[in-house]
């Protein structure tokens, strides 16, 4: 950086020289003609253009001089009059603007008319107006004030050739100032380098570095700014302006503590921090939510006699309210009022929200009445709505409802039981609720499911002349459809359209959901056509709901027709919806049709995901088509899809059922390798498979492994294990796990229990078999006409009757009528 070249430069008196633009005044002459000329030109150009005296202007134009033009420009009432005069003068034969008349015009355009100033600079270059370095510098500063750094650079670069001006150190400083205001740090560094080459190291002074410091501050480059500041400190060039500039920049960068240190340094040096500096610090600390420090700066402002404005009071009060320091906020508010600063609706809104958040409803009403006197009626309604929203947020929906209806229906007061909100009733007398008021309360009523009150309030709203908000209609329609009140939802839907409230995609999909719940494809198609016309899309979850509902009802054909019609209307269901249809087909035994749909969507629309493959695998598994299930698994792997835990569980069951237990074990090992934790379903299928294959020892090992993996067995697992051990002749072992199962609160189903009873009897444990039989006969046997169940009971009774240890127990059961019932059922099947 060019600064490094001047780091060790000796201090010279040129560094302390102040460069200011001095515009030379018109030379005084003994004649009164210039004064006369300026007076009459001012008279003419202060008038509207249509009322000017053309002949008089022609006579005056003959005597036009640059000093007179400069004088007139400075004294006209507005920049518009001045620019009109400037252009008129430029058109007069024999007259040519000087650099001073150009700069007089530029000084009027520098603040709010950048486009006109940009054109003025272009005109100066086009006219080749000679300029002194001082005049050129003034024009560059004007361009910088107007935010035209590129134009300033262009004028500077053209000065020698077009304006007959050789830039000096002052002109460079003015260009740096223009670039600094725009934060053009890279350009400023390049110009500084150019200045050092053309004007020498000694040309860099306090004003050069001040501009560079401002440039880095505006560009957000704190390290470079600090480097410049340190160099200025070495030369003793740090003044109040520099410290203020840096303090403000530190605050904007979020380094508020650094800014405070700079203010302290100013005070030590006997400098007075500016009002703007302290104001920026207050806002900076407030932005960081360091309200204590913000108040400290606020107090410092007061000590210096500065007067705080509404925005400053606002950030302090808002910060205190956010930190729940309501008492301090109220004190600041009172200070503000005593300073005759009038609160606006935003500040009052923040205060009321803070009171309500703390549950201080008692002071809300008096606070509004005391402070809302100078507000517009619409602003008072805004505060009223804050109260309504606060009541709703605090669960006092009924209070909010009665506050609103008391104004709409003219009812005086609210219910005695509703103490919260009663104290704010006085504010509603002169308030006219608006759409936001109804929106707040209707949405609140929807949350607490008081839909009838919400519907009544909508009716009141229409009579009150308000059309409401989209949100309230959406909430109410959504809740109505959730409760299967679709007809009322449609009525409200048509009403909102009549009121000019345009339904959104949410509105349509709420209705669409209600239609899907009713399994009404035709109604859905009508709504979908309207949605398509209005550019809305149905939500996939609703389409899936329709397909699932139709499938669960056995209306598979209608479900498939619904999907086909959606395609015709331009809506492409996603794989989730198609998977729902496939699942419905599988559950009704139409697994081949499900496979056909699977192939169709694979060819036309989507690559089916793992879930879709799982649905088919399960469908083939349930239907006994185990080879087809294995083919789908292989196809899934070929597509590069990764099996899920569900996939592995299904395939383990398939392989176990097909007698391929080794493949099932390999699958379990692969799950573990892929860090997919086996579930109780995984272990149950394998345990059942081992038992079915006559390998009970391995089943027992796996059972203990399952427990060691913190995978708790459920009722299904216990049932499969006990039955499997019984089938393998390990009856006593099975009895151990049966008793463990019972201690955990699981009960073996009746069929499994009867199988187990007969296994115990066959194994010689008639006593336990009889005990369990008595327990089974005490159960609800309403489904006891099942022939297999009757056969199992009769078989057990027959064997127990032969055993002298259990035959007395059987006699007791006969006396109680429990056995005879089973035997009677058995005779129907010819078993007795």
C-alpha positions in Angstrom: 0.0 0.0 0.0 1.1 3.5 -0.8 1.1 4.3 2.9 4.2 2.3 3.5 6.1 4.9 1.5 5.2 7.7 3.8 5.5 5.7 7.1 8.8 7.3 7.9 8.3 10.6 6.0 9.4 13.6 8.1 6.8 16.0 9.3 6.6 19.2 7.2 4.6 22.3 7.5 2.7 21.4 4.3 1.0 18.6 6.2 -0.7 21.1 8.4 -1.9 23.3 5.5 -5.7 23.4 5.2 -7.0 23.2 1.7 -10.3 25.0 1.1 -12.0 26.1 -2.0 -12.3 29.8 -2.4 -14.5 31.0 -5.2 -13.4 34.5 -6.4 -16.1 37.2 -6.2 -17.1 39.3 -9.2 -14.8 42.3 -9.4 -16.3 45.4 -8.0 -16.6 48.2 -10.5 -17.7 51.8 -10.2 -20.6 51.1 -12.5 -23.8 49.8 -11.1 -24.5 47.7 -14.3 -23.6 44.2 -12.8 -25.9 44.8 -9.9 -28.6 46.1 -12.2 -28.2 43.1 -14.5 -28.4 40.6 -11.6 -31.4 42.3 -10.1 -33.5 42.2 -13.3 -32.4 38.6 -14.2 -33.5 37.5 -10.7 -36.8 39.2 -11.2 -37.4 37.4 -14.5 -36.2 33.9 -13.5 -38.1 33.9 -10.3 -41.3 34.0 -12.3 -43.0 31.0 -14.1 -41.5 30.6 -17.6 -44.8 31.6 -19.4 -44.9 35.0 -17.6 -41.3 36.1 -18.5 -40.6 39.1 -20.7 -38.8 37.8 -23.7 -37.8 41.2 -25.1 -36.4 42.2 -21.8 -34.4 39.0 -21.5 -32.9 39.6 -25.0 -31.7 43.1 -23.9 -30.3 41.7 -20.6 -28.6 38.8 -22.4 -26.5 41.3 -24.4 -24.8 42.4 -21.2 -24.5 38.9 -19.6 -21.3 38.2 -17.7 -20.0 35.1 -15.8 -19.9 36.9 -12.4 -23.5 38.1 -12.9 -24.6 34.5 -13.8 -22.8 33.2 -10.7 -24.5 35.8 -8.5 -28.0 35.0 -9.9 -27.6 31.2 -9.6 -26.7 31.6 -5.9 -29.7 33.8 -5.2 -32.6 32.1 -7.1 -35.2 30.4 -4.9 -34.6 26.8 -5.9 -32.3 24.5 -7.9 -34.9 24.2 -10.6 -35.0 28.0 -11.1 -31.2 28.0 -11.1 -30.8 25.2 -13.6 -33.4 26.8 -15.9 -31.4 30.1 -15.8 -28.1 28.2 -16.2 -29.2 26.6 -19.4 -30.8 29.8 -20.7 -27.5 31.6 -20.2 -25.6 28.8 -21.9 -27.7 29.3 -25.0 -27.0 33.1 -25.3 -24.8 34.2 -28.2 -21.3 35.3 -27.1 -21.7 33.9 -23.5 -19.6 31.2 -22.1 -19.9 29.8 -18.5 -16.8 30.0 -16.3 -15.6 27.4 -13.8 -17.3 29.5 -11.1 -20.7 29.5 -12.6 -20.4 25.7 -13.2 -19.4 25.3 -9.5 -22.2 27.6 -8.4 -24.7 25.3 -10.2 -22.9 22.2 -8.9 -23.2 23.4 -5.3 -27.0 23.4 -5.7 -27.2 20.0 -7.3 -24.8 18.1 -5.0 -27.3 16.9 -2.4 -30.4 15.6 -4.1 -29.9 15.8 -7.9 -27.1 13.4 -8.9 -28.5 12.9 -12.5 -28.5 16.6 -13.2 -25.0 17.0 -11.6 -23.7 14.2 -13.7 -24.9 15.9 -16.9 -23.5 19.2 -15.6 -20.0 17.6 -15.3 -20.3 16.2 -18.8 -21.3 19.7 -20.1 -18.2 21.2 -18.4 -15.9 18.7 -20.1 -17.7 19.2 -23.5 -17.4 23.0 -23.2 -13.7 22.7 -22.3 -14.2 25.2 -19.5 -10.9 26.1 -18.1 -10.6 25.4 -14.4 -8.2 26.3 -11.6 -7.0 23.4 -9.3 -9.2 24.9 -6.6 -12.3 25.1 -8.8 -11.7 21.5 -10.1 -11.4 20.3 -6.4 -14.7 22.0 -5.5 -16.4 20.2 -8.4 -14.9 16.9 -7.4 -16.2 17.3 -3.9 -19.7 18.1 -5.2 -19.6 14.9 -7.3 -18.5 13.0 -4.2 -21.3 14.4 -2.1 -23.8 13.3 -4.9 -22.4 9.7 -4.8 -20.8 10.0 -8.3 -17.2 8.7 -7.7 -16.9 7.4 -11.3 -17.8 10.8 -12.7 -15.4 12.4 -10.3 -12.6 10.1 -11.6 -13.5 10.8 -15.2 -13.4 14.6 -14.7 -10.1 14.3 -12.9 -8.5 12.2 -15.6 -9.8 14.7 -18.3 -8.7 17.8 -16.4 -5.4 18.4 -18.2 -6.7 17.8 -21.7 -10.2 19.2 -21.5 -10.2 21.7 -18.6 -6.7 23.1 -19.0 -6.0 22.2 -15.4 -3.0 20.3 -14.0 -4.1 18.5 -10.8 -2.1 19.3 -7.7 -2.1 17.8 -4.2 -5.3 19.7 -3.2 -7.1 18.3 -6.3 -5.9 14.8 -5.4 -7.2 15.2 -1.9 -10.6 16.3 -3.3 -10.7 13.2 -5.5 -9.8 11.0 -2.5 -12.6 12.6 -0.6 -15.1 11.7 -3.3 -13.9 8.1 -3.5 -13.9 7.9 0.4 -17.6 8.8 0.6 -18.3 5.8 -1.7 -16.0 3.5 0.2 -14.0 2.8 -3.0 -10.9 1.7 -1.1 -9.0 0.0 -4.0 -9.5 3.1 -6.2 -8.4 5.4 -3.4 -5.2 3.4 -2.9 -4.4 3.6 -6.6 -5.0 7.3 -6.6 -2.8 7.8 -3.5 0.0 5.9 -5.4 -0.5 8.2 -8.3 -0.4 11.3 -6.0 2.9 10.2 -4.5 4.4 9.8 -8.0 3.2 13.1 -9.4 3.3 15.3 -6.3 5.9 13.6 -4.1 5.8 12.1 -0.6 5.5 15.5 1.0 2.1 16.1 -0.6 0.4 13.7 1.7 -1.0 15.6 4.6 -3.7 15.4 7.3 -6.5 15.8 4.8 -5.1 13.0 2.6 -5.1 10.5 5.5 -8.5 11.7 6.8 -10.0 10.9 3.4 -8.3 7.6 3.3 -9.4 6.8 6.9 -13.0 7.7 5.9 -12.7 5.4 2.8 -11.6 2.4 4.9 -14.4 3.1 7.4 -17.0 3.2 4.7 -15.6 0.1 3.0 -15.7 -1.9 6.2 -11.9 -2.5 6.4 -11.1 -2.0 10.2 -7.5 -3.2 10.0 -6.6 -0.7 7.3 -8.5 2.0 9.1 -6.6 1.3 12.3 -3.3 1.4 10.3 -4.1 4.9 9.0 -5.3 6.1 12.4 -2.0 5.0 14.0 0.0 6.9 11.4 -2.1 10.0 11.9 -1.5 9.7 15.7 2.3 9.6 15.1 2.0 12.9 13.2 -0.4 14.5 15.7 -3.1 14.8 13.2 -5.9 13.2 15.2 -8.7 15.6 16.0 -12.3 15.5 17.0 -13.5 14.8 13.5 -11.1 11.8 13.1 -12.1 10.3 16.5 -15.8 10.8 15.8 -15.5 9.2 12.4 -13.6 6.2 13.8 -16.0 5.8 16.7 -19.0 5.8 14.4 -17.3 3.2 12.2 -16.4 1.0 15.2 -20.0 1.1 16.3 -21.3 0.1 12.8 -18.8 -2.8 12.7 -20.2 -4.1 16.0 -17.0 -3.1 17.9 -19.0 -0.8 20.3 -16.5 -1.2 23.1 -13.7 0.2 20.9 -16.0 3.1 20.0 -16.5 3.9 23.7 -12.7 3.9 24.2 -12.4 6.4 21.5 -15.1 8.6 23.1 -13.2 8.3 26.4 -10.0 9.4 24.6 -11.8 12.4 23.1 -13.0 13.4 26.6 -9.5 13.1 28.0 -8.2 15.4 25.3 -10.9 17.9 26.2 -12.9 17.2 23.1 -16.7 17.1 23.2 -18.3 13.9 21.6 -20.9 14.9 19.0 -24.5 14.2 19.4 -24.3 11.9 16.4 -21.5 9.9 17.9 -23.3 9.2 21.2 -26.5 8.5 19.3 -24.7 5.9 17.2 -23.3 4.3 20.3 -26.7 4.1 21.9 -28.1 2.3 18.9 -25.0 0.1 18.6 -25.3 -1.2 22.1 -29.0 -1.6 21.8 -28.5 -3.7 18.6 -26.1 -5.9 20.6 -28.8 -6.1 23.3 -26.4 -4.5 25.8 -29.1 -2.2 27.1 -27.2 -1.2 30.3 -24.3 0.2 28.2 -26.8 1.9 25.9 -28.5 3.6 28.8 -25.0 4.6 30.0 -24.4 6.4 26.7 -27.9 7.8 26.9 -27.1 9.4 30.3 -23.9 10.8 28.8 -25.9 12.4 26.1 -28.1 14.0 28.7 -25.1 15.2 30.6 -23.8 17.0 27.5 -27.3 18.6 27.0 -28.2 16.6 23.9 -31.9 15.9 23.3 -32.9 12.4 22.5 -35.4 11.7 19.7 -38.2 9.2 19.4 -36.1 6.5 17.6 -33.5 6.6 20.5 -36.2 6.3 23.2 -37.7 3.5 21.0 -34.6 1.3 20.9 -34.0 1.7 24.6 -37.5 0.9 25.6 -37.8 -2.0 23.2 -34.5 -3.4 24.5 -35.6 -3.1 28.1 -38.9 -4.8 27.2 -37.1 -7.6 25.4 -35.0 -8.2 28.6 -38.2 -8.1 30.7 -37.0 -5.0 32.5 -40.5 -3.5 32.3 -40.0 -1.2 35.3 -37.0 0.5 33.7 -38.8 0.7 30.4 -41.7 2.6 32.0 -39.3 5.0 33.7 -37.6 5.8 30.3 -41.1 6.2 28.8 -42.0 8.7 31.4 -38.7 10.6 30.8 -39.6 10.7 27.2 -43.0 12.1 27.8 -41.6 14.7 30.2 -39.3 15.8 27.4 -42.4 16.3 25.2 -41.5 13.6 22.8 -44.8 12.0 21.7 -44.8 8.2 21.4 -45.8 6.7 18.1 -48.0 3.6 17.6 -44.9 1.4 17.2 -43.5 2.3 20.6 -46.9 2.0 22.3 -47.4 -1.4 20.6 -44.0 -2.6 22.0 -44.9 -1.5 25.5 -48.3 -3.1 25.4 -46.9 -6.4 24.1 -44.4 -6.3 27.0 -47.1 -5.8 29.5 -49.2 -8.6 28.0 -46.2 -10.9 27.8 -45.7 -10.5 31.6 -49.5 -11.0 32.1 -49.9 -7.4 33.3 -53.4 -7.0 31.7 -54.5 -4.7 34.5 -52.5 -1.7 33.3 -53.1 -2.2 29.5 -56.4 -0.4 29.3 -55.4 2.7 31.3 -52.1 2.8 29.5 -53.9 2.9 26.1 -56.4 5.5 27.2 -53.7 7.7 28.6 -51.3 7.6 25.6 -53.4 7.0 22.6 -55.2 10.4 22.5 -53.0 11.8 19.7 -53.1 8.7 17.6 -55.2 8.2 14.4 -58.2 6.0 14.8 -56.5 3.3 12.7 -53.5 3.3 15.1 -55.8 2.9 18.1 -57.3 -0.1 16.3 -53.8 -1.5 15.9 -53.3 -1.3 19.7 -56.7 -2.9 20.2 -55.6 -5.7 18.0 -52.4 -6.1 20.1 -54.7 -6.7 23.1 -56.8 -9.2 21.2 -53.6 -11.1 20.1 -52.3 -11.0 23.6 -55.4 -12.5 25.1 -55.4 -15.3 22.4 -51.7 -16.0 23.1 -52.4 -16.3 26.8 -55.2 -18.9 26.2 -57.9 -16.3 26.9 -59.6 -16.8 23.6 -63.1 -16.4 25.1 -62.1 -13.0 26.5 -60.8 -11.9 23.2 -64.0 -13.2 21.5 -66.2 -11.3 23.9 -64.1 -8.1 23.6 -64.6 -8.2 19.9 -68.3 -9.1 19.9 -69.0 -6.4 22.5 -68.0 -3.9 19.8 -69.5 -5.6 16.8 -72.8 -6.7 18.4 -73.1 -3.7 20.8 -73.1 -6.0 23.9 -72.1 -4.1 27.0 -69.4 -5.8 29.1 -68.1 -9.3 29.3 -68.9 -12.3 31.3 -68.2 -12.1 35.1 -66.2 -15.2 35.0 -63.6 -13.7 32.6 -61.5 -11.5 34.8 -58.7 -11.4 32.3 -59.6 -8.8 29.7 -62.4 -7.1 31.7 -60.1 -4.1 32.5 -59.5 -3.4 28.9 -63.1 -3.2 27.9 -63.2 0.6 28.2 -60.9 0.9 25.2 -63.3 -0.7 22.8 -66.0 2.0 23.0 -64.3 4.2 20.3 -62.6 1.5 18.4 -63.7 0.2 15.0 -62.4 -3.4 14.5 -60.8 -4.1 11.2 -60.0 -7.3 9.3 -57.0 -8.0 11.5 -59.2 -7.9 14.5 -61.5 -10.6 13.1 -58.5 -12.6 11.8 -56.9 -12.7 15.3 -60.0 -14.0 17.1 -61.2 -16.4 14.4 -57.7 -18.0 14.3 -57.8 -18.2 18.1 -61.2 -19.9 18.1 -59.9 -22.4 15.5 -57.0 -23.3 17.8 -59.4 -24.2 20.6 -61.8 -25.9 18.2 -64.7 -23.5 18.8 -65.7 -23.6 15.2 -69.3 -22.6 15.6 -68.3 -19.4 17.4 -65.8 -18.8 14.6 -68.5 -19.2 12.0 -70.8 -16.9 13.8 -68.0 -14.3 14.1 -67.4 -14.5 10.3 -71.1 -13.7 9.8 -70.8 -10.7 12.2 -67.7 -9.6 10.3 -69.6 -9.5 7.0 -72.4 -7.5 8.5 -69.8 -5.2 10.0 -68.5 -4.4 6.5 -65.2 -6.2 6.8 -64.0 -8.8 4.4 -61.5 -10.5 6.7 -58.1 -12.1 6.0 -57.0 -15.1 4.0 -55.4 -16.7 7.1 -58.6 -16.8 9.1 -60.5 -18.4 6.2 -57.7 -20.9 5.7 -57.7 -21.9 9.4 -61.4 -22.2 9.6 -61.8 -24.2 6.4 -58.9 -26.5 7.4 -60.4 -27.2 10.8 -63.9 -27.8 9.3 -62.5 -30.3 6.8 -60.5 -32.1 9.6 -63.8 -32.6 11.4 -65.5 -33.9 8.3 -67.7 -30.7 8.0 -66.9 -30.5 4.4 -70.2 -28.9 3.3 -69.6 -26.0 5.7 -66.1 -25.7 4.5 -67.3 -25.3 0.9 -69.9 -22.7 1.9 -67.1 -20.7 3.6 -64.9 -21.2 0.6 -67.5 -19.6 -1.7 -68.2 -16.8 0.8 -64.5 -15.8 0.9 -64.5 -15.6 -2.9 -67.6 -13.4 -2.9 -65.8 -11.1 -0.4 -62.9 -10.8 -2.8 -60.4 -12.9 -0.8 -58.5 -15.0 -3.2 -58.1 -18.7 -2.1 -54.5 -19.9 -1.8 -53.1 -23.4 -2.4 -53.6 -24.1 1.3 -57.3 -23.3 1.0 -57.8 -25.6 -1.9 -55.8 -28.4 -0.4 -57.7 -28.2 2.9 -60.9 -28.8 0.9 -59.1 -31.5 -1.2 -58.2 -33.3 2.0 -61.8 -33.2 3.2 -62.9 -34.7 -0.1 -60.3 -37.4 0.0 -61.4 -38.4 3.5 -64.9 -38.9 2.1 -63.5 -41.1 -0.7 -65.2 -38.9 -3.3 -63.2 -39.1 -6.6 -65.7 -37.1 -8.6 -65.7 -34.2 -6.1 -61.9 -34.4 -6.1 -61.8 -34.1 -9.9 -64.0 -31.0 -9.9 -61.8 -29.3 -7.3 -58.6 -30.3 -9.1 -59.9 -28.7 -12.3 -60.5 -25.5 -10.5 -57.0 -25.7 -8.9 -55.4 -26.3 -12.3 -57.2 -23.2 -13.7 -55.9 -21.1 -10.8 -52.4 -22.4 -11.0 -52.4 -24.5 -7.8 -51.1 -28.0 -7.3 -52.6 -30.7 -5.0 -50.5 -31.8 -2.1 -49.1 -35.3 -2.6 -50.1 -36.3 1.0 -53.8 -35.6 0.1 -53.5 -37.6 -3.2 -52.0 -40.5 -1.2 -54.8 -40.2 1.4 -57.4 -40.6 -1.4 -55.7 -43.6 -2.9 -55.3 -45.2 0.6 -58.9 -44.6 1.6 -60.2 -46.1 -1.7 -57.9 -49.1 -1.4 -58.8 -49.7 2.3 -62.4 -49.7 1.2 -61.7 -52.3 -1.5 -62.3 -49.7 -4.3 -59.0 -50.5 -6.1 -60.4 -49.8 -9.6 -61.4 -46.3 -8.5 -58.0 -45.7 -6.9 -56.3 -46.5 -10.1 -58.8 -44.5 -12.1 -58.1 -41.5 -9.8 -54.4 -41.7 -10.5 -55.0 -42.0 -14.3 -57.4 -39.0 -14.2 -54.8 -36.9 -12.3 -52.3 -37.6 -15.1 -54.8 -36.5 -17.7 -55.3 -33.2 -15.8 -51.5 -32.5 -15.7 -50.8 -33.6 -12.2 -48.1 -36.3 -11.8 -48.6 -38.2 -8.5 -45.3 -39.1 -6.8 -43.9 -42.5 -6.0 -45.5 -42.3 -2.5 -49.0 -42.1 -4.0 -48.3 -44.9 -6.5 -46.8 -47.0 -3.6 -50.1 -46.5 -1.7 -52.0 -47.9 -4.7 -49.5 -50.9 -5.0 -50.0 -51.6 -1.3 -53.8 -51.6 -1.7 -53.5 -54.0 -4.6 -51.2 -56.3 -2.5 -53.5 -56.3 0.5 -56.5 -57.4 -1.7 -54.4 -60.2 -3.1 -53.9 -58.5 -6.5 -50.1 -58.7 -6.3 -49.7 -59.4 -10.0 -51.6 -56.2 -10.8 -49.4 -54.4 -8.3 -46.3 -55.7 -10.2 -47.9 -54.4 -13.4 -48.3 -50.9 -11.9 -44.8 -51.1 -10.6 -43.5 -51.9 -14.1 -45.6 -49.2 -15.7 -44.4 -46.3 -13.4 -40.8 -47.6 -13.8 -41.1 -47.3 -17.6 -42.9 -43.9 -17.7 -42.3 -41.8 -14.6 -40.1 -42.8 -11.7 -37.5 -45.1 -10.5 -39.4 -46.9 -7.7 -37.7 -46.4 -4.3 -36.9 -49.0 -1.6 -40.4 -48.6 -0.1 -42.1 -49.5 -3.4 -39.9 -52.6 -3.7 -40.6 -53.5 -0.1 -44.3 -53.4 -0.8 -44.0 -55.9 -3.7 -41.7 -58.2 -1.7 -44.2 -58.2 1.2 -47.1 -58.8 -1.3 -45.4 -61.8 -2.8 -44.3 -63.1 0.6 -47.9 -63.0 2.0 -49.3 -64.6 -1.1 -46.7 -67.4 -0.9 -44.9 -66.5 -4.1 -41.5 -66.6 -2.4 -39.4 -66.9 -5.6 -41.0 -63.8 -7.0 -40.2 -62.0 -3.8 -36.5 -63.0 -4.2 -36.5 -61.7 -7.8 -37.7 -58.3 -6.7 -34.9 -58.2 -4.1 -32.3 -59.1 -6.7 -33.8 -56.5 -9.1 -33.5 -53.8 -6.4 -29.9 -54.6 -5.8 -29.2 -54.4 -9.6 -30.6 -50.9 -9.6 -28.1 -49.8 -7.0 -30.7 -49.4 -4.3 -29.7 -50.1 -0.7 -32.0 -52.5 1.2 -33.5 -51.0 4.4 -34.1 -52.9 7.7 -37.6 -53.6 6.5 -36.3 -55.1 3.3 -33.9 -57.4 5.2 -36.6 -58.4 7.6 -38.9 -59.3 4.8 -36.3 -61.3 2.9 -35.2 -63.1 6.1 -38.8 -64.2 6.6 -39.0 -65.3 2.9 -35.8 -67.4 3.1 -36.9 -68.9 6.4 -40.3 -69.9 5.0 -38.7 -71.3 1.9 -36.3 -73.4 4.1 -33.2 -71.5 3.1 -32.1 -70.8 6.6 -28.5 -70.2 5.6 -29.4 -67.4 3.3 -31.4 -65.9 6.1 -28.4 -66.0 8.5 -26.2 -64.5 5.8 -28.7 -61.7 5.5 -28.5 -61.1 9.2 -24.7 -60.9 9.0 -25.0 -58.5 6.1 -27.3 -56.2 8.1 -24.7 -56.1 10.9 -21.9 -55.3 8.4 -23.9 -52.4 7.0 -24.5 -51.1 10.5 -28.3 -51.7 10.3 -29.4 -52.9 13.7 -31.6 -56.0 13.6 -35.0 -55.6 15.2 -37.2 -57.9 17.2 -38.9 -58.8 13.8 -35.5 -59.8 12.4 -34.8 -62.1 15.3 -38.3 -63.5 15.5 -38.2 -64.6 11.9 -34.9 -66.3 12.3 -35.8 -68.0 15.5 -39.0 -69.3 13.9 -36.9 -70.4 10.9 -34.4 -72.3 13.1 -37.2 -74.1 14.9 -39.0 -75.0 11.7 -35.7 -76.4 10.4 -35.4 -78.5 13.5 -32.4 -76.5 14.9 -33.7 -75.4 18.4 -30.2 -75.0 19.9 -29.3 -72.4 17.4 -32.7 -70.7 18.0 -31.9 -70.6 21.7 -28.4 -69.1 21.0 -30.0 -66.4 18.8 -32.6 -65.7 21.5 -29.9 -64.9 24.0 -28.0 -62.9 21.4 -31.1 -60.8 20.9 -31.4 -60.1 24.6 -27.7 -59.2 24.8 -28.2 -56.7 22.0 -30.8 -54.9 24.2 -33.5 -55.9 21.7 -36.4 -56.8 24.0 -38.6 -59.6 22.8 -42.3 -58.9 22.4 -45.4 -61.1 22.5 -45.0 -62.3 18.9 -41.3 -63.2 19.6 -42.2 -65.2 22.7 -45.1 -66.9 20.9 -42.9 -68.0 18.0 -40.2 -69.2 20.3 -42.4 -71.2 22.6 -44.3 -72.8 19.7 -41.1 -73.5 17.9 -39.4 -75.2 20.8 -42.6 -77.2 21.4 -42.6 -78.4 17.8 -39.0 -79.4 18.2 -39.8 -81.6 21.3 -38.0 -79.2 23.6 -41.2 -78.9 25.7 -39.7 -78.3 29.1 -37.4 -75.6 27.7 -40.5 -74.1 26.1 -42.3 -74.1 29.4 -39.4 -72.1 31.0 -39.8 -69.3 28.4 -43.6 -69.6 28.6 -43.4 -68.8 32.3 -40.9 -66.0 31.6 -43.4 -64.6 29.0 -46.2 -64.6 31.6 -44.1 -62.7 34.1 -43.6 -60.0 31.6 -47.3 -59.6 31.0 -47.6 -61.4 27.6 -50.4 -63.9 27.2 -50.1 -66.7 24.6 -53.0 -66.6 22.2 -55.6 -69.4 22.5 -54.5 -71.5 19.5 -50.8 -71.3 20.5 -51.7 -72.1 24.1 -53.8 -75.2 23.0 -50.9 -76.5 20.8 -48.6 -76.0 23.8 -51.0 -77.8 26.2 -51.1 -80.8 23.9 -47.3 -80.8 23.6 -47.0 -80.8 27.4 -49.5 -83.7 27.7 -47.6 -85.6 25.0 -44.4 -85.0 26.9 -45.9 -86.4 30.1 -46.5 -83.2 31.9 -50.2 -83.7 32.3 -50.4 -81.6 35.5 -49.2 -78.5 33.8 -51.2 -79.2 30.7 -54.4 -79.5 32.8 -53.5 -76.3 34.7 -53.2 -74.4 31.4 -56.3 -76.0 29.9 -58.4 -74.7 32.9 -57.0 -71.2 32.2 -57.9 -71.4 28.5 -61.4 -72.6 29.3 -61.9 -69.5 31.5 -61.2 -67.2 28.5 -63.8 -65.7 26.3 -64.7 -68.5 23.9 -67.1 -66.6 21.7 -65.0 -67.9 18.7 -64.9 -71.4 20.0 -66.8 -72.8 17.1 -63.5 -73.0 15.2 -63.1 -76.7 14.3 -59.3 -76.7 14.9 -59.8 -75.1 18.3 -62.5 -77.7 19.3 -60.3 -80.5 18.1 -57.3 -79.4 20.2 -59.5 -79.0 23.3 -61.1 -82.4 22.9 -57.7 -84.1 22.2 -56.4 -82.6 25.5 -59.5 -83.5 27.4 -59.3 -87.1 26.1 -55.7 -87.6 27.2 -56.1 -85.9 30.6 -59.2 -88.0 31.3 -57.0 -91.2 31.0 -54.5 -89.9 33.5 -55.5 -90.6 37.1 -53.6 -87.5 38.3 -55.8 -85.2 36.2 -59.0 -87.0 35.6 -60.6 -85.6 38.8 -59.9 -82.1 37.5 -61.6 -82.9 34.3 -64.6 -84.1 36.2 -64.8 -80.8 38.0 -64.7 -79.0 34.6 -67.5 -81.2 33.4 -69.6 -80.3 36.4 -69.0 -76.6 35.7 -70.1 -77.1 32.2 -66.9 -76.1 30.6 -65.9 -79.5 29.1 -69.4 -80.4 28.0 -69.5 -77.2 25.9 -66.3 -78.1 24.1 -67.4 -81.7 23.6 -70.8 -80.5 22.2 -68.9 -78.3 19.8 -66.7 -81.3 19.0 -69.6 -83.6 18.2 -70.7 -81.2 15.4 -67.5 -82.1 13.7 -67.8 -85.8 14.5 -64.8 -85.8 16.8 -66.5 -87.5 19.7 
